[in-house]
């Protein structure tokens, strides 16, 4: 259990510090903290909730968990982004190992014990599996996070790292804010409607951090048993399009910062995924068929069409129809964002 001490107690040094950044996380925060505090670890650990300028009941919910959860917040209550919040948490943490998860995540009971064992077995940075929250029905355009292997992105929904490695790297770098200061203006970021947030969080600071650690010699390990479940956030096609535009327009910049992703994550180096490659091929096939008036060219669209139909049949009913009609629209938005991002950042990802 997390340490809880009285006024006269000398708190033991925790084996691991769990750092949770939170901004307007009221819908999921209580469940998240319950799962974290229920960790089956035979050593003391601490939990730090870093408020990042929340305007809902996040602070009040976190305060109810004291003293098991230590609430950290700035007096000015300004949102500085998840990277800065994690850095603040690391500065406040007391353990030799830092564990990062998010306020919409629910770690399995042996998450810390399994991840800590991997650190002690020689890993400097551990990535655990992330799966959708079990028992929650998913519709085509709901949002969640799935991590089934070490592909080089290292989302901080589930990462443990040695404190000395974290310090050597210098923590998380908010590269997008650095860029905005350089150009002297803030870039447009649409409202995150599905999570009722006025500001969308930047992408890539976790990927950049992990690769900076790897470049300095840090040893990494993927441990599927160190499992964290991620909330399933409902949404419609328009929410999906905005989400796709948000990450896809900046993905070329991440590729420029971390060119290793072309070997570890991207499909055939230039495509973000096999799915985006199939959509690109389908679009090219349709264009070629229209230009040459040869229907045989449409054969190039079959891999993508087959994927859409297979998923539609798997979902069935109205969800299958929504997926079949909406996926080409959201994939077209993804391609448009990748193209715009490739031009803006001068690094091609399609």
LUMLUM-794068 format. One record per residue (C-alpha): residue number from 1; residue in three letters; x, y, z. Coordinates in Angstrom, 1 decimal. Layout:
<pt n="NUM" res="ALA" u="X" v="Y" w="Z"/>
...
REM end
This chain:
<pt n="1" res="UNK" u="0.0" v="0.0" w="0.0"/>
<pt n="2" res="UNK" u="1.1" v="3.6" w="-0.4"/>
<pt n="3" res="UNK" u="2.7" v="5.0" w="2.7"/>
<pt n="4" res="UNK" u="0.6" v="7.0" w="5.1"/>
<pt n="5" res="UNK" u="2.3" v="8.5" w="8.1"/>
<pt n="6" res="UNK" u="1.3" v="10.6" w="11.1"/>
<pt n="7" res="UNK" u="2.7" v="14.0" w="12.0"/>
<pt n="8" res="UNK" u="5.5" v="12.5" w="14.2"/>
<pt n="9" res="UNK" u="6.4" v="9.6" w="11.9"/>
<pt n="10" res="UNK" u="9.6" v="9.5" w="9.8"/>
<pt n="11" res="UNK" u="8.3" v="8.3" w="6.4"/>
<pt n="12" res="UNK" u="10.3" v="5.4" w="4.9"/>
<pt n="13" res="UNK" u="11.9" v="5.9" w="1.6"/>
<pt n="14" res="UNK" u="9.5" v="4.5" w="-1.0"/>
<pt n="15" res="UNK" u="10.7" v="1.9" w="-3.5"/>
<pt n="16" res="UNK" u="8.8" v="3.6" w="-6.3"/>
<pt n="17" res="UNK" u="7.1" v="6.9" w="-6.9"/>
<pt n="18" res="UNK" u="3.9" v="6.8" w="-9.0"/>
<pt n="19" res="UNK" u="3.5" v="10.1" w="-10.9"/>
<pt n="20" res="UNK" u="0.1" v="11.0" w="-12.4"/>
<pt n="21" res="UNK" u="-0.5" v="14.2" w="-14.3"/>
<pt n="22" res="UNK" u="-4.1" v="15.3" w="-14.4"/>
<pt n="23" res="UNK" u="-6.0" v="18.0" w="-16.2"/>
<pt n="24" res="UNK" u="-9.8" v="18.0" w="-15.9"/>
<pt n="25" res="UNK" u="-9.8" v="14.3" w="-15.1"/>
<pt n="26" res="UNK" u="-12.8" v="14.2" w="-12.8"/>
<pt n="27" res="UNK" u="-14.7" v="11.5" w="-14.7"/>
<pt n="28" res="UNK" u="-12.0" v="8.8" w="-14.3"/>
<pt n="29" res="UNK" u="-9.7" v="10.1" w="-11.5"/>
<pt n="30" res="UNK" u="-11.3" v="8.4" w="-8.5"/>
<pt n="31" res="UNK" u="-11.2" v="5.0" w="-10.3"/>
<pt n="32" res="UNK" u="-7.6" v="5.6" w="-11.3"/>
<pt n="33" res="UNK" u="-6.4" v="6.4" w="-7.8"/>
<pt n="34" res="UNK" u="-8.3" v="3.5" w="-6.4"/>
<pt n="35" res="UNK" u="-6.4" v="1.1" w="-8.8"/>
<pt n="36" res="UNK" u="-3.1" v="2.7" w="-8.0"/>
<pt n="37" res="UNK" u="-3.5" v="2.7" w="-4.2"/>
<pt n="38" res="UNK" u="-4.6" v="-1.0" w="-4.4"/>
<pt n="39" res="UNK" u="-1.2" v="-2.1" w="-5.8"/>
<pt n="40" res="UNK" u="0.0" v="-5.4" w="-4.4"/>
<pt n="41" res="UNK" u="3.6" v="-4.4" w="-3.5"/>
<pt n="42" res="UNK" u="5.3" v="-5.6" w="-0.3"/>
<pt n="43" res="UNK" u="7.3" v="-2.3" w="-0.1"/>
<pt n="44" res="UNK" u="6.3" v="1.3" w="0.5"/>
<pt n="45" res="UNK" u="5.4" v="3.4" w="-2.5"/>
<pt n="46" res="UNK" u="4.2" v="6.9" w="-2.9"/>
<pt n="47" res="UNK" u="1.5" v="8.4" w="-5.3"/>
<pt n="48" res="UNK" u="1.8" v="12.0" w="-6.5"/>
<pt n="49" res="UNK" u="-1.1" v="13.6" w="-8.4"/>
<pt n="50" res="UNK" u="0.2" v="16.6" w="-10.3"/>
<pt n="51" res="UNK" u="-2.7" v="19.0" w="-11.2"/>
<pt n="52" res="UNK" u="-2.1" v="20.7" w="-14.5"/>
<pt n="53" res="UNK" u="-4.5" v="23.6" w="-14.3"/>
<pt n="54" res="UNK" u="-7.7" v="21.7" w="-13.9"/>
<pt n="55" res="UNK" u="-11.0" v="23.6" w="-13.9"/>
<pt n="56" res="UNK" u="-13.3" v="20.8" w="-12.8"/>
<pt n="57" res="UNK" u="-13.3" v="18.7" w="-9.6"/>
<pt n="58" res="UNK" u="-9.9" v="17.1" w="-10.1"/>
<pt n="59" res="UNK" u="-8.3" v="18.8" w="-7.2"/>
<pt n="60" res="UNK" u="-11.2" v="18.0" w="-4.8"/>
<pt n="61" res="UNK" u="-11.2" v="14.4" w="-5.8"/>
<pt n="62" res="UNK" u="-7.4" v="14.1" w="-5.3"/>
<pt n="63" res="UNK" u="-7.6" v="15.8" w="-1.9"/>
<pt n="64" res="UNK" u="-10.1" v="13.2" w="-0.7"/>
<pt n="65" res="UNK" u="-7.3" v="10.6" w="-1.2"/>
<pt n="66" res="UNK" u="-4.8" v="12.2" w="1.2"/>
<pt n="67" res="UNK" u="-2.5" v="11.2" w="2.8"/>
<pt n="68" res="UNK" u="-2.2" v="8.2" w="0.5"/>
<pt n="69" res="UNK" u="-2.0" v="10.5" w="-2.5"/>
<pt n="70" res="UNK" u="0.1" v="13.6" w="-2.4"/>
<pt n="71" res="UNK" u="-1.5" v="16.5" w="-4.4"/>
<pt n="72" res="UNK" u="1.0" v="18.8" w="-6.1"/>
<pt n="73" res="UNK" u="-0.2" v="22.0" w="-7.8"/>
<pt n="74" res="UNK" u="1.0" v="25.4" w="-8.6"/>
<pt n="75" res="UNK" u="-0.6" v="28.5" w="-7.0"/>
<pt n="76" res="UNK" u="-1.3" v="30.1" w="-10.4"/>
<pt n="77" res="UNK" u="-3.1" v="26.9" w="-11.6"/>
<pt n="78" res="UNK" u="-1.8" v="27.4" w="-15.2"/>
<pt n="79" res="UNK" u="-1.9" v="24.4" w="-17.6"/>
<pt n="80" res="UNK" u="1.7" v="23.7" w="-18.7"/>
<pt n="81" res="UNK" u="1.2" v="20.4" w="-20.3"/>
<pt n="82" res="UNK" u="1.7" v="16.7" w="-19.3"/>
<pt n="83" res="UNK" u="5.5" v="16.8" w="-19.8"/>
<pt n="84" res="UNK" u="6.0" v="19.7" w="-17.4"/>
<pt n="85" res="UNK" u="3.6" v="18.1" w="-14.9"/>
<pt n="86" res="UNK" u="5.6" v="14.9" w="-15.0"/>
<pt n="87" res="UNK" u="8.8" v="16.8" w="-14.5"/>
<pt n="88" res="UNK" u="7.3" v="18.5" w="-11.5"/>
<pt n="89" res="UNK" u="6.3" v="15.2" w="-10.1"/>
<pt n="90" res="UNK" u="9.7" v="13.8" w="-10.6"/>
<pt n="91" res="UNK" u="11.2" v="16.8" w="-8.7"/>
<pt n="92" res="UNK" u="8.9" v="16.1" w="-5.8"/>
<pt n="93" res="UNK" u="9.3" v="12.3" w="-5.8"/>
<pt n="94" res="UNK" u="11.5" v="10.5" w="-3.3"/>
<pt n="95" res="UNK" u="12.0" v="7.0" w="-4.8"/>
<pt n="96" res="UNK" u="14.8" v="5.7" w="-6.9"/>
<pt n="97" res="UNK" u="12.3" v="4.5" w="-9.5"/>
<pt n="98" res="UNK" u="9.6" v="6.6" w="-11.2"/>
<pt n="99" res="UNK" u="6.4" v="5.1" w="-12.5"/>
<pt n="100" res="UNK" u="4.3" v="7.1" w="-14.9"/>
<pt n="101" res="UNK" u="0.6" v="6.6" w="-15.7"/>
<pt n="102" res="UNK" u="-2.3" v="8.8" w="-16.5"/>
<pt n="103" res="UNK" u="-5.5" v="9.9" w="-14.7"/>
<pt n="104" res="UNK" u="-7.6" v="7.9" w="-17.2"/>
<pt n="105" res="UNK" u="-5.7" v="4.7" w="-16.6"/>
<pt n="106" res="UNK" u="-6.3" v="1.8" w="-14.2"/>
<pt n="107" res="UNK" u="-3.3" v="-0.3" w="-13.4"/>
<pt n="108" res="UNK" u="-3.7" v="-4.0" w="-12.7"/>
<pt n="109" res="UNK" u="-2.9" v="-5.0" w="-9.1"/>
<pt n="110" res="UNK" u="0.6" v="-6.3" w="-9.7"/>
<pt n="111" res="UNK" u="1.6" v="-3.5" w="-12.1"/>
<pt n="112" res="UNK" u="4.2" v="-1.9" w="-9.8"/>
<pt n="113" res="UNK" u="5.6" v="-5.2" w="-8.5"/>
<pt n="114" res="UNK" u="6.0" v="-6.6" w="-12.0"/>
<pt n="115" res="UNK" u="7.6" v="-3.4" w="-13.4"/>
<pt n="116" res="UNK" u="9.8" v="-2.9" w="-10.4"/>
<pt n="117" res="UNK" u="11.1" v="-6.5" w="-10.8"/>
<pt n="118" res="UNK" u="12.1" v="-5.8" w="-14.4"/>
<pt n="119" res="UNK" u="14.0" v="-2.7" w="-13.3"/>
<pt n="120" res="UNK" u="15.8" v="-4.7" w="-10.7"/>
<pt n="121" res="UNK" u="16.6" v="-7.4" w="-13.3"/>
<pt n="122" res="UNK" u="18.6" v="-4.9" w="-15.2"/>
<pt n="123" res="UNK" u="16.3" v="-2.7" w="-17.3"/>
<pt n="124" res="UNK" u="16.6" v="1.1" w="-17.0"/>
<pt n="125" res="UNK" u="13.3" v="1.9" w="-18.7"/>
<pt n="126" res="UNK" u="10.3" v="-0.5" w="-18.7"/>
<pt n="127" res="UNK" u="7.3" v="-0.2" w="-21.0"/>
<pt n="128" res="UNK" u="4.2" v="-2.2" w="-20.0"/>
<pt n="129" res="UNK" u="1.2" v="-3.2" w="-21.9"/>
<pt n="130" res="UNK" u="-1.9" v="-1.0" w="-22.3"/>
<pt n="131" res="UNK" u="-5.3" v="-2.4" w="-23.1"/>
<pt n="132" res="UNK" u="-8.8" v="-0.9" w="-23.2"/>
<pt n="133" res="UNK" u="-10.8" v="-1.0" w="-20.0"/>
<pt n="134" res="UNK" u="-12.4" v="-4.4" w="-19.8"/>
<pt n="135" res="UNK" u="-16.2" v="-4.8" w="-19.8"/>
<pt n="136" res="UNK" u="-16.8" v="-1.5" w="-21.6"/>
<pt n="137" res="UNK" u="-18.6" v="-1.7" w="-25.0"/>
<pt n="138" res="UNK" u="-16.6" v="0.1" w="-27.7"/>
<pt n="139" res="UNK" u="-18.2" v="1.8" w="-30.7"/>
<pt n="140" res="UNK" u="-16.2" v="2.6" w="-33.9"/>
<pt n="141" res="UNK" u="-15.0" v="6.1" w="-33.0"/>
<pt n="142" res="UNK" u="-14.4" v="5.8" w="-29.3"/>
<pt n="143" res="UNK" u="-10.9" v="6.7" w="-28.1"/>
<pt n="144" res="UNK" u="-8.6" v="4.4" w="-26.1"/>
<pt n="145" res="UNK" u="-4.9" v="3.4" w="-26.0"/>
<pt n="146" res="UNK" u="-3.5" v="0.0" w="-26.9"/>
<pt n="147" res="UNK" u="0.2" v="-0.9" w="-26.5"/>
<pt n="148" res="UNK" u="0.9" v="-4.6" w="-27.2"/>
<pt n="149" res="UNK" u="4.6" v="-4.4" w="-27.9"/>
<pt n="150" res="UNK" u="7.7" v="-2.2" w="-27.8"/>
<pt n="151" res="UNK" u="7.4" v="-0.2" w="-31.1"/>
<pt n="152" res="UNK" u="9.4" v="2.8" w="-30.1"/>
<pt n="153" res="UNK" u="6.6" v="5.3" w="-29.1"/>
<pt n="154" res="UNK" u="6.7" v="4.7" w="-25.3"/>
<pt n="155" res="UNK" u="3.4" v="6.3" w="-24.3"/>
<pt n="156" res="UNK" u="3.5" v="7.3" w="-20.6"/>
<pt n="157" res="UNK" u="0.3" v="5.6" w="-19.8"/>
<pt n="158" res="UNK" u="2.6" v="2.9" w="-18.6"/>
<pt n="159" res="UNK" u="6.3" v="3.5" w="-18.2"/>
<pt n="160" res="UNK" u="8.8" v="2.9" w="-15.3"/>
<pt n="161" res="UNK" u="12.3" v="4.4" w="-15.3"/>
<pt n="162" res="UNK" u="15.2" v="4.6" w="-13.0"/>
<pt n="163" res="UNK" u="15.5" v="8.0" w="-11.4"/>
<pt n="164" res="UNK" u="19.1" v="8.5" w="-12.3"/>
<pt n="165" res="UNK" u="18.3" v="7.8" w="-16.0"/>
<pt n="166" res="UNK" u="15.5" v="10.3" w="-15.8"/>
<pt n="167" res="UNK" u="17.8" v="12.9" w="-14.3"/>
<pt n="168" res="UNK" u="20.5" v="12.2" w="-16.9"/>
<pt n="169" res="UNK" u="18.1" v="12.8" w="-19.8"/>
<pt n="170" res="UNK" u="16.7" v="16.0" w="-18.2"/>
<pt n="171" res="UNK" u="13.1" v="14.8" w="-18.0"/>
<pt n="172" res="UNK" u="10.4" v="15.4" w="-20.6"/>
<pt n="173" res="UNK" u="11.0" v="18.1" w="-23.2"/>
<pt n="174" res="UNK" u="8.0" v="20.0" w="-24.4"/>
<pt n="175" res="UNK" u="9.4" v="20.4" w="-27.9"/>
<pt n="176" res="UNK" u="6.2" v="21.9" w="-29.3"/>
<pt n="177" res="UNK" u="6.2" v="24.7" w="-26.7"/>
<pt n="178" res="UNK" u="9.8" v="25.4" w="-27.6"/>
<pt n="179" res="UNK" u="8.8" v="25.6" w="-31.3"/>
<pt n="180" res="UNK" u="6.0" v="28.0" w="-30.5"/>
<pt n="181" res="UNK" u="8.3" v="30.3" w="-28.6"/>
<pt n="182" res="UNK" u="10.7" v="30.2" w="-31.5"/>
<pt n="183" res="UNK" u="8.1" v="31.2" w="-34.1"/>
<pt n="184" res="UNK" u="6.5" v="33.7" w="-31.6"/>
<pt n="185" res="UNK" u="2.9" v="32.4" w="-31.7"/>
<pt n="186" res="UNK" u="0.8" v="29.5" w="-30.5"/>
<pt n="187" res="UNK" u="-0.3" v="27.0" w="-33.1"/>
<pt n="188" res="UNK" u="-4.0" v="26.2" w="-33.6"/>
<pt n="189" res="UNK" u="-5.3" v="23.4" w="-31.5"/>
<pt n="190" res="UNK" u="-9.0" v="22.4" w="-31.7"/>
<pt n="191" res="UNK" u="-10.9" v="21.8" w="-28.5"/>
<pt n="192" res="UNK" u="-11.0" v="18.3" w="-27.2"/>
<pt n="193" res="UNK" u="-14.8" v="17.9" w="-27.1"/>
<pt n="194" res="UNK" u="-14.9" v="14.2" w="-26.1"/>
<pt n="195" res="UNK" u="-13.0" v="14.9" w="-22.9"/>
<pt n="196" res="UNK" u="-14.4" v="18.4" w="-22.3"/>
<pt n="197" res="UNK" u="-11.0" v="20.1" w="-22.5"/>
<pt n="198" res="UNK" u="-10.3" v="23.5" w="-24.0"/>
<pt n="199" res="UNK" u="-6.7" v="22.6" w="-24.8"/>
<pt n="200" res="UNK" u="-5.4" v="19.4" w="-26.4"/>
<pt n="201" res="UNK" u="-2.2" v="17.9" w="-25.0"/>
<pt n="202" res="UNK" u="0.9" v="17.8" w="-27.2"/>
<pt n="203" res="UNK" u="2.3" v="14.6" w="-28.5"/>
<pt n="204" res="UNK" u="5.7" v="13.1" w="-28.6"/>
<pt n="205" res="UNK" u="7.4" v="14.3" w="-25.4"/>
<pt n="206" res="UNK" u="7.3" v="10.7" w="-24.1"/>
<pt n="207" res="UNK" u="8.8" v="9.3" w="-27.3"/>
<pt n="208" res="UNK" u="11.5" v="11.8" w="-27.4"/>
<pt n="209" res="UNK" u="12.4" v="11.2" w="-23.7"/>
<pt n="210" res="UNK" u="12.6" v="7.5" w="-24.1"/>
<pt n="211" res="UNK" u="14.9" v="7.7" w="-27.2"/>
<pt n="212" res="UNK" u="17.1" v="10.2" w="-25.5"/>
<pt n="213" res="UNK" u="17.5" v="7.7" w="-22.8"/>
<pt n="214" res="UNK" u="18.2" v="4.9" w="-25.3"/>
<pt n="215" res="UNK" u="20.8" v="6.9" w="-27.1"/>
<pt n="216" res="UNK" u="22.6" v="7.4" w="-23.8"/>
<pt n="217" res="UNK" u="22.8" v="3.7" w="-23.3"/>
<pt n="218" res="UNK" u="19.7" v="3.0" w="-21.3"/>
<pt n="219" res="UNK" u="18.4" v="-0.6" w="-21.4"/>
<pt n="220" res="UNK" u="14.8" v="-1.0" w="-22.2"/>
<pt n="221" res="UNK" u="12.3" v="-3.9" w="-21.7"/>
<pt n="222" res="UNK" u="8.7" v="-4.5" w="-22.7"/>
<pt n="223" res="UNK" u="6.9" v="-6.4" w="-20.0"/>
<pt n="224" res="UNK" u="3.3" v="-7.4" w="-21.0"/>
<pt n="225" res="UNK" u="2.4" v="-8.6" w="-17.5"/>
<pt n="226" res="UNK" u="2.9" v="-5.0" w="-16.2"/>
<pt n="227" res="UNK" u="-0.6" v="-4.2" w="-17.5"/>
<pt n="228" res="UNK" u="-2.5" v="-0.9" w="-17.4"/>
<pt n="229" res="UNK" u="-6.1" v="-0.5" w="-18.6"/>
<pt n="230" res="UNK" u="-7.0" v="2.7" w="-20.4"/>
<pt n="231" res="UNK" u="-10.5" v="4.3" w="-20.3"/>
<pt n="232" res="UNK" u="-12.7" v="4.1" w="-23.3"/>
<pt n="233" res="UNK" u="-13.8" v="7.6" w="-24.1"/>
<pt n="234" res="UNK" u="-17.0" v="7.8" w="-26.3"/>
<pt n="235" res="UNK" u="-16.9" v="9.9" w="-29.4"/>
<pt n="236" res="UNK" u="-18.4" v="10.4" w="-32.9"/>
<pt n="237" res="UNK" u="-16.9" v="10.7" w="-36.3"/>
<pt n="238" res="UNK" u="-16.1" v="14.4" w="-35.9"/>
<pt n="239" res="UNK" u="-14.2" v="13.7" w="-32.6"/>
<pt n="240" res="UNK" u="-12.2" v="11.1" w="-34.4"/>
<pt n="241" res="UNK" u="-11.4" v="13.4" w="-37.3"/>
<pt n="242" res="UNK" u="-10.2" v="16.1" w="-34.8"/>
<pt n="243" res="UNK" u="-8.1" v="13.6" w="-32.9"/>
<pt n="244" res="UNK" u="-6.5" v="12.3" w="-36.1"/>
<pt n="245" res="UNK" u="-5.7" v="15.8" w="-37.2"/>
<pt n="246" res="UNK" u="-4.2" v="16.6" w="-33.8"/>
<pt n="247" res="UNK" u="-1.6" v="13.8" w="-33.8"/>
<pt n="248" res="UNK" u="-1.1" v="13.3" w="-37.5"/>
<pt n="249" res="UNK" u="-0.2" v="16.9" w="-38.3"/>
<pt n="250" res="UNK" u="2.7" v="16.8" w="-35.7"/>
<pt n="251" res="UNK" u="3.8" v="13.2" w="-36.3"/>
<pt n="252" res="UNK" u="6.3" v="14.3" w="-39.0"/>
<pt n="253" res="UNK" u="7.9" v="16.5" w="-36.5"/>
<pt n="254" res="UNK" u="8.2" v="13.6" w="-34.1"/>
<pt n="255" res="UNK" u="9.8" v="11.6" w="-36.9"/>
<pt n="256" res="UNK" u="12.3" v="14.4" w="-37.4"/>
<pt n="257" res="UNK" u="13.2" v="14.4" w="-33.7"/>
<pt n="258" res="UNK" u="13.3" v="10.6" w="-33.5"/>
<pt n="259" res="UNK" u="14.3" v="9.2" w="-37.0"/>
<pt n="260" res="UNK" u="14.7" v="5.8" w="-35.3"/>
<pt n="261" res="UNK" u="10.9" v="5.5" w="-35.5"/>
<pt n="262" res="UNK" u="11.2" v="4.7" w="-39.3"/>
<pt n="263" res="UNK" u="12.9" v="1.4" w="-38.4"/>
<pt n="264" res="UNK" u="11.0" v="0.5" w="-35.2"/>
<pt n="265" res="UNK" u="7.5" v="1.8" w="-35.7"/>
<pt n="266" res="UNK" u="6.6" v="3.1" w="-39.2"/>
<pt n="267" res="UNK" u="5.6" v="0.8" w="-42.1"/>
<pt n="268" res="UNK" u="8.3" v="0.6" w="-44.8"/>
<pt n="269" res="UNK" u="9.9" v="3.7" w="-43.2"/>
<pt n="270" res="UNK" u="7.7" v="6.3" w="-44.8"/>
<pt n="271" res="UNK" u="4.2" v="5.3" w="-43.8"/>
<pt n="272" res="UNK" u="2.9" v="5.8" w="-40.3"/>
<pt n="273" res="UNK" u="1.2" v="2.4" w="-40.3"/>
<pt n="274" res="UNK" u="0.2" v="-0.5" w="-42.6"/>
<pt n="275" res="UNK" u="-3.4" v="1.0" w="-42.5"/>
<pt n="276" res="UNK" u="-2.3" v="4.4" w="-43.7"/>
<pt n="277" res="UNK" u="-0.3" v="2.8" w="-46.4"/>
<pt n="278" res="UNK" u="-3.3" v="0.8" w="-47.6"/>
<pt n="279" res="UNK" u="-5.4" v="3.9" w="-47.6"/>
<pt n="280" res="UNK" u="-2.8" v="5.9" w="-49.6"/>
<pt n="281" res="UNK" u="-2.6" v="3.0" w="-52.1"/>
<pt n="282" res="UNK" u="-6.4" v="2.9" w="-52.4"/>
<pt n="283" res="UNK" u="-6.6" v="6.6" w="-53.1"/>
<pt n="284" res="UNK" u="-3.9" v="6.4" w="-55.7"/>
<pt n="285" res="UNK" u="-5.6" v="3.5" w="-57.3"/>
<pt n="286" res="UNK" u="-8.9" v="5.4" w="-57.6"/>
<pt n="287" res="UNK" u="-7.1" v="8.4" w="-59.0"/>
<pt n="288" res="UNK" u="-5.3" v="6.3" w="-61.6"/>
<pt n="289" res="UNK" u="-8.5" v="4.5" w="-62.6"/>
<pt n="290" res="UNK" u="-10.3" v="7.9" w="-63.1"/>
<pt n="291" res="UNK" u="-7.3" v="9.3" w="-65.1"/>
<pt n="292" res="UNK" u="-6.8" v="6.2" w="-67.3"/>
<pt n="293" res="UNK" u="-10.4" v="5.0" w="-67.4"/>
<pt n="294" res="UNK" u="-9.1" v="1.5" w="-66.7"/>
<pt n="295" res="UNK" u="-11.0" v="-0.3" w="-64.0"/>
<pt n="296" res="UNK" u="-8.2" v="-2.7" w="-63.5"/>
<pt n="297" res="UNK" u="-6.3" v="0.0" w="-61.6"/>
<pt n="298" res="UNK" u="-9.0" v="-0.3" w="-58.8"/>
<pt n="299" res="UNK" u="-7.3" v="-3.5" w="-57.8"/>
<pt n="300" res="UNK" u="-4.9" v="-1.4" w="-55.8"/>
<pt n="301" res="UNK" u="-7.8" v="-0.3" w="-53.6"/>
<pt n="302" res="UNK" u="-8.7" v="-3.9" w="-52.5"/>
<pt n="303" res="UNK" u="-6.4" v="-4.3" w="-49.5"/>
<pt n="304" res="UNK" u="-7.9" v="-1.2" w="-47.9"/>
<pt n="305" res="UNK" u="-11.5" v="-2.1" w="-48.9"/>
<pt n="306" res="UNK" u="-11.0" v="-5.6" w="-47.5"/>
<pt n="307" res="UNK" u="-9.8" v="-4.2" w="-44.2"/>
<pt n="308" res="UNK" u="-12.9" v="-1.8" w="-44.0"/>
<pt n="309" res="UNK" u="-15.3" v="-4.7" w="-44.9"/>
<pt n="310" res="UNK" u="-13.7" v="-7.1" w="-42.4"/>
<pt n="311" res="UNK" u="-13.9" v="-4.6" w="-39.6"/>
<pt n="312" res="UNK" u="-17.5" v="-3.7" w="-40.5"/>
<pt n="313" res="UNK" u="-18.5" v="-7.4" w="-40.4"/>
<pt n="314" res="UNK" u="-16.8" v="-7.9" w="-37.1"/>
<pt n="315" res="UNK" u="-18.6" v="-4.9" w="-35.5"/>
<pt n="316" res="UNK" u="-22.0" v="-5.8" w="-37.1"/>
<pt n="317" res="UNK" u="-25.2" v="-3.9" w="-37.1"/>
<pt n="318" res="UNK" u="-25.3" v="-0.1" w="-36.9"/>
<pt n="319" res="UNK" u="-21.7" v="0.1" w="-35.6"/>
<pt n="320" res="UNK" u="-20.5" v="-1.8" w="-38.7"/>
<pt n="321" res="UNK" u="-22.3" v="0.6" w="-41.0"/>
<pt n="322" res="UNK" u="-20.9" v="3.6" w="-39.1"/>
<pt n="323" res="UNK" u="-17.4" v="2.1" w="-39.4"/>
<pt n="324" res="UNK" u="-17.8" v="1.3" w="-43.1"/>
<pt n="325" res="UNK" u="-19.0" v="4.8" w="-43.9"/>
<pt n="326" res="UNK" u="-16.8" v="6.8" w="-41.5"/>
<pt n="327" res="UNK" u="-13.4" v="5.1" w="-41.7"/>
<pt n="328" res="UNK" u="-12.6" v="6.4" w="-45.3"/>
<pt n="329" res="UNK" u="-13.5" v="9.9" w="-44.1"/>
<pt n="330" res="UNK" u="-11.3" v="9.7" w="-40.9"/>
<pt n="331" res="UNK" u="-8.5" v="8.1" w="-42.9"/>
<pt n="332" res="UNK" u="-8.7" v="10.9" w="-45.5"/>
<pt n="333" res="UNK" u="-8.4" v="13.4" w="-42.7"/>
<pt n="334" res="UNK" u="-5.4" v="11.5" w="-41.4"/>
<pt n="335" res="UNK" u="-3.7" v="11.6" w="-44.8"/>
<pt n="336" res="UNK" u="-4.4" v="15.3" w="-45.2"/>
<pt n="337" res="UNK" u="-3.0" v="16.0" w="-41.8"/>
<pt n="338" res="UNK" u="0.1" v="13.9" w="-42.5"/>
<pt n="339" res="UNK" u="0.7" v="15.7" w="-45.8"/>
<pt n="340" res="UNK" u="0.2" v="19.2" w="-44.2"/>
<pt n="341" res="UNK" u="2.5" v="18.1" w="-41.3"/>
<pt n="342" res="UNK" u="5.1" v="16.7" w="-43.8"/>
<pt n="343" res="UNK" u="5.2" v="20.1" w="-45.6"/>
<pt n="344" res="UNK" u="5.3" v="22.2" w="-42.4"/>
<pt n="345" res="UNK" u="7.9" v="20.1" w="-40.7"/>
<pt n="346" res="UNK" u="9.8" v="19.2" w="-43.9"/>
<pt n="347" res="UNK" u="9.8" v="15.5" w="-42.9"/>
<pt n="348" res="UNK" u="7.7" v="13.0" w="-44.9"/>
<pt n="349" res="UNK" u="5.4" v="10.7" w="-43.1"/>
<pt n="350" res="UNK" u="2.3" v="9.4" w="-45.0"/>
REM end
